[in-house]
Amino acid sequence: MKTRKHEANLISFQLLLNSKNQIISELKHVPEKDIERMFGKEEAIILGTLIERARVKLEPLHNYLQKEVNAL
């Protein structure tokens, strides 16, 4: 029997420290084509807009932190 998930990670930002003491900035999001496939048309429009707006804010932070880590 398949169980349905009750949550979906649509976009995430992490600042990680791995076992080699490397600092990693990570930004992930659901591709637009998958949103349209997984959700209804109205939901996909809303979620796609929210993800895009979050990306506009998070990508500069992600890029800035990657440059800072590389400079250290």
Steps between C-alpha positions, in 0.01 A plus 500: 500500500635844402485777755466862399745752637354787695786742432707604201827692511453758226811710564776477757819683593769348720839602626683176575825388658602157373730238656800651315434838669385648170228765510236450235214726400217304341186624327248250366154538350244295315530552122207688347408207274463276805275748679264500204501120498449450876236763576182630347514797262400765757731360768787477251464868409505609865783268601706585193467870579598451864802287410616755243467786752694301760772423244535871420578562869705188577722472190696820574564380857603156374737652240644746753575225753661279235732785401586567865579134565720484191685814611581357843 
